């Protein structure tokens, strides 16, 4: 499973792209502990929007993964300078996720022969196996107060959602279903966790209290629903749904009421991500034949193609904490690179600019 292909990053990191048909899987196929790389780089022929100056505070960092023989976790300044290999290990390390207090980075690694959740200090020191279990453990998600980590594990025979303290102690199984439960997402106040479950025969968005009690099917629809994303104020959840015959971005109240199709487009729209102020939602769309990063207002109005690159896919994106910029992964240079742009799509800049495959960007707090 050690591969140079960033398809693993796209299928497995925060991106969750195994849910997306554009990344090599069938529509609605959940991520697995051992993804099979299928993507190949497209040769770009077009050019992105005209460049504009992108402000990059020197204190802000972007973690990412890079594969030039094996996947490693790197960090760089927000302008692309100071690219540093943090994990520096012969095995593969994936999916960097910053603790909200900015002091540590969680990731998962196969350096012990199976996927384990690790954490390290922001400078790469103190790399510690937190899960330390012979099963596959992955997809770490920090609680808002940085004290706990939710993750998914197949140690009980199928994927379940677990939680542990930030040092790996107190590992507790939260879900207990014969069908897979995966992709935990903390509410902004840390009191609840949204997740995906197949316990009803199809993929649904569930929510539970942080101790695992009160597990409730929110979407309750025979189609495929997934990728829950909490609004910053904790009052709404955006998600993707196939109930209209293709994937669309929906939003609902946190009790499951008021489910509304925001994108209303005949092609696939996926992977909603709220802006930090909650006024906008970025998403990925196939409406322009290739993958593009779009943004819309929180009510679905003003849908705008930000990347606007006709020749290659742009995806796996994340908002900067101040909401002024978006980092994303692009194939426009013939291999995966981490780009950044202003929130209006201007100033698209290749940060990594390396012949290896780079992706899964994650902003420091």
C-alpha positions in Angstrom: 0.0 0.0 0.0 3.0 2.3 0.0 2.5 4.3 -3.2 3.6 7.6 -4.6 0.2 8.3 -6.0 -1.8 11.1 -4.4 -4.9 9.2 -5.2 -4.6 7.8 -1.7 -4.7 11.4 -0.4 -7.7 12.2 -2.5 -9.5 9.0 -1.5 -8.6 9.0 2.2 -7.6 12.3 3.8 -10.0 15.0 5.0 -11.2 15.0 1.6 -13.1 11.9 1.8 -13.0 11.7 -1.9 -13.8 8.0 -2.2 -17.3 9.3 -1.9 -16.9 11.2 -5.1 -17.0 9.6 -8.5 -14.5 12.0 -9.9 -11.8 10.4 -7.7 -12.1 6.9 -9.0 -14.9 5.4 -6.9 -18.5 4.7 -7.6 -20.9 7.4 -6.5 -21.6 7.1 -2.8 -18.8 4.5 -2.2 -17.5 5.1 1.3 -13.8 5.5 2.2 -12.1 2.3 3.2 -9.0 1.7 5.4 -6.9 0.6 2.5 -7.9 2.6 -0.7 -6.7 1.5 -4.1 -5.1 4.4 -6.1 -6.9 4.9 -9.5 -6.4 8.5 -10.5 -4.0 9.6 -13.2 -2.8 13.1 -13.8 -4.4 15.0 -16.7 -2.2 17.1 -18.8 -3.4 20.7 -18.5 -3.9 22.9 -21.5 -5.7 25.9 -20.1 -4.8 28.7 -17.8 -6.5 29.8 -14.5 -7.9 33.2 -13.7 -5.5 36.1 -14.0 -3.2 36.3 -11.0 -3.7 38.7 -8.2 -1.8 39.4 -5.1 -2.5 37.0 -2.3 -1.8 38.2 1.2 0.0 35.5 3.3 0.6 36.2 7.0 3.9 34.7 7.9 2.5 33.1 11.1 0.0 31.0 9.2 1.1 27.5 8.2 -0.4 24.9 5.8 0.2 21.2 6.5 -0.1 18.9 3.5 1.0 15.5 2.3 3.5 14.9 -0.4 4.3 11.6 -2.2 7.5 11.1 -4.1 8.0 7.4 -3.2 5.9 7.3 -0.1 3.5 9.8 1.5 4.9 12.2 4.1 3.3 15.0 6.1 4.9 18.4 5.3 4.3 21.9 6.5 4.9 25.2 4.8 4.3 28.9 5.3 1.1 30.2 3.7 3.1 31.7 0.8 4.7 28.3 0.0 8.0 29.0 1.6 9.7 26.9 4.2 8.4 23.5 3.0 9.5 21.0 5.6 9.1 17.2 5.9 7.7 16.6 9.4 7.2 12.8 9.4 10.3 11.8 7.5 9.5 8.1 7.7 10.0 5.2 5.2 6.4 4.3 5.6 3.4 6.4 4.4 1.8 9.1 6.5 -1.5 10.7 5.6 -4.2 13.2 6.4 -2.7 15.9 8.6 -5.2 17.6 10.9 -4.3 20.5 13.2 -5.4 20.6 16.7 -7.6 23.7 17.2 -5.0 25.2 19.6 -2.3 24.8 16.9 0.1 22.9 19.0 -0.1 19.5 17.5 -1.0 17.7 14.2 -2.8 14.3 14.1 -2.3 12.0 11.1 -2.5 8.4 10.3 0.4 6.1 9.3 1.1 2.6 8.2 4.6 2.6 9.7 3.5 -0.2 12.2 2.2 -2.5 9.5 -1.4 -1.2 9.7 -3.1 2.2 9.8 -2.7 3.9 13.2 -3.6 7.4 14.4 -0.5 9.4 15.3 0.0 12.8 16.8 3.1 15.1 16.8 4.0 18.5 17.8 3.7 21.2 15.2 7.4 21.1 14.4 7.3 17.3 13.8 8.8 16.3 17.1 7.2 13.8 19.5 5.6 11.5 17.0 3.4 9.1 19.0 1.2 6.2 18.0 -2.0 7.0 19.8 -4.3 4.1 18.8 -1.7 1.3 19.0 -4.0 -1.5 17.8 -3.6 -4.2 15.2 -6.7 -3.1 13.3 -6.9 -0.1 11.0 -7.5 3.2 12.7 -7.8 6.4 10.7 -9.6 9.7 10.0 -8.7 11.6 13.2 -10.9 14.6 14.1 -9.9 16.9 17.0 -12.5 18.1 19.4 -12.9 21.9 19.4 -11.0 22.2 22.8 -8.1 20.0 21.5 -8.5 17.5 24.3 -10.1 14.6 22.4 -9.8 12.9 19.1 -12.6 11.1 17.3 -11.6 8.5 14.8 -12.8 5.5 12.9 -11.6 1.9 13.5 -12.4 -1.5 12.2 -11.0 -3.3 15.4 -14.5 -4.7 16.0 -14.9 -6.2 12.6 -16.4 -3.3 10.8 -15.9 0.5 10.8 -17.0 2.2 14.1 -16.6 5.7 15.5 -14.3 5.8 18.5 -13.1 8.7 20.7 -9.9 9.0 22.9 -8.1 11.6 24.8 -5.4 13.6 23.0 -2.7 11.4 24.4 -4.4 8.2 23.2 -5.8 7.1 26.6 -9.4 6.4 27.2 -10.3 4.8 23.9 -14.0 4.3 23.8 -16.3 2.9 21.0 -19.2 5.3 20.5 -21.1 3.5 17.8 -22.0 -0.2 17.9 -23.7 -1.3 14.7 -23.2 -4.3 12.4 -23.0 -1.9 9.5 -20.2 0.7 9.0 -20.2 4.0 10.9 -17.5 6.4 9.8 -16.3 10.0 9.2 -16.9 11.7 12.6 -17.4 15.5 12.7 -17.6 17.4 15.9 -20.1 20.1 16.5 -18.5 23.5 17.2 -19.3 23.4 20.9 -17.9 19.8 21.2 -21.2 18.4 22.6 -22.2 16.3 19.6 -20.7 14.3 16.7 -22.2 13.9 13.3 -21.2 10.8 11.3 -22.2 8.6 8.4 -23.8 5.3 8.9 -25.0 2.4 6.7 -27.0 0.7 9.4 -30.3 1.5 7.5 -29.1 -0.2 4.3 -28.0 3.0 2.7 -25.7 5.9 3.8 -27.4 8.3 6.2 -26.2 11.3 8.2 -26.5 10.6 12.0 -25.8 12.6 15.0 -25.0 11.6 18.6 -23.9 13.1 21.9 -20.2 13.2 22.4 -20.5 10.2 24.8 -22.2 8.1 22.1 -25.8 8.4 23.5 -28.8 9.7 21.5 -27.8 8.3 18.1 -30.3 9.7 15.6 -30.8 9.4 11.9 -31.1 13.0 10.6 -31.5 12.5 6.9 -33.8 9.4 7.0 -34.0 9.1 3.2 -33.6 6.0 0.9 -31.0 7.8 -1.2 -27.3 8.2 -0.2 -26.6 11.1 2.2 -23.2 11.9 3.6 -20.3 14.3 4.3 -21.9 16.2 7.2 -20.4 19.7 7.8 -21.5 21.8 10.8 -22.1 25.5 10.4 -19.8 27.6 12.5 -22.6 28.6 14.9 -23.7 24.9 15.3 -27.3 25.5 14.1 -27.2 23.8 10.7 -25.5 20.9 8.9 -24.7 20.9 5.3 -24.4 17.5 3.5 -24.4 15.9 0.1 -27.4 13.8 -1.1 -28.2 11.7 -4.1 -31.9 11.8 -3.5 -32.5 13.9 -6.7 -30.8 11.4 -9.0 -27.4 13.1 -8.7 -25.4 14.5 -5.9 -26.5 17.9 -4.6 -25.5 20.0 -1.6 -28.2 20.2 1.0 -28.6 21.9 4.3 -30.7 21.1 7.3 -31.3 22.1 10.9 -29.4 20.0 13.5 -32.5 18.0 14.4 -32.9 17.0 10.7 -35.7 19.4 9.9 -35.7 21.8 7.0 -33.7 19.7 4.6 -33.2 22.0 1.5 -31.4 21.4 -1.8 -29.1 24.4 -2.2 -27.3 23.6 -5.5 -30.2 22.5 -7.7 -28.1 21.4 -10.6 -28.4 18.3 -12.9 -24.7 17.4 -12.5 -22.8 16.3 -9.4 -22.2 18.8 -6.5 -20.3 17.5 -3.5 -18.3 18.1 -0.3 -19.8 21.3 1.3 -17.5 23.4 3.5 -18.7 26.4 5.5 -16.8 29.6 5.5 -15.6 30.5 9.0 -18.2 33.2 9.3 -21.0 30.9 8.2 -22.2 33.2 5.3 -20.8 31.1 2.5 -20.5 27.4 1.5 -17.7 26.2 -0.8 -18.3 23.0 -2.7 -17.0 20.8 -5.5 -18.9 20.6 -8.7 -18.7 18.6 -12.0 -21.1 20.9 -13.8 -18.3 22.2 -16.0 -17.2 18.7 -17.1 -14.2 18.7 -14.9 -14.0 19.2 -11.2 -14.1 22.8 -10.0 -14.3 24.6 -6.7 -17.4 26.7 -6.3 -18.8 29.0 -3.6 -22.3 30.1 -2.9 -24.1 32.0 -0.2 -25.5 30.0 2.7 -29.0 30.1 1.2 -27.7 28.7 -2.1 -27.7 31.9 -4.1 -24.8 33.3 -6.0 -23.2 30.1 -7.1 -19.8 31.0 -8.6 -17.0 28.9 -10.2 -13.9 30.0 -8.3 -11.2 27.9 -10.0 -12.6 28.2 -13.5 -10.0 25.9 -15.1 -11.3 24.0 -18.0 -8.4 21.6 -18.5 -7.8 19.8 -15.2 -9.5 19.0 -11.9 -9.4 21.2 -8.9 -10.7 19.8 -5.6 -9.7 18.9 -2.0 -10.1 22.4 -0.7 -10.1 24.1 2.7 -10.9 27.7 4.0 -8.3 29.7 5.8 -9.3 30.4 9.4 -10.0 34.1 8.6 -12.1 33.2 5.5 -10.1 35.3 3.1 -8.4 32.4 1.2 -9.0 28.9 0.1 -6.3 26.2 -0.4 -7.0 23.5 -2.9 -5.4 20.7 -4.9 -5.1 21.0 -8.6 -4.0 18.8 -11.5 -3.5 21.8 -13.9 0.3 21.3 -13.9 0.2 17.6 -14.8 0.6 16.4 -11.2 -1.2 17.2 -8.0 -0.1 20.5 -6.5 -1.4 22.6 -3.5 -2.7 25.9 -4.7 -4.1 28.9 -2.8 -6.5 31.6 -4.0 -8.4 34.5 -2.5 -11.9 33.7 -1.5 -13.2 35.3 -4.7 -11.1 33.1 -6.9 -8.4 35.6 -7.8 -4.7 35.1 -7.1 -4.5 31.4 -7.8 -0.9 30.4 -6.9 0.9 27.1 -7.0 2.5 26.8 -3.5 4.2 23.4 -3.7 5.5 23.6 -7.3 7.1 20.1 -7.0 7.2 17.1 -9.4 5.9 14.9 -6.6 2.2 14.7 -5.8 1.1 17.2 -3.2 -2.4 17.5 -1.6 -4.7 17.4 1.4 -3.9 21.0 2.6 -4.8 21.9 6.1 -4.5 25.4 7.5 -3.0 26.0 11.0 -5.5 27.7 13.4 
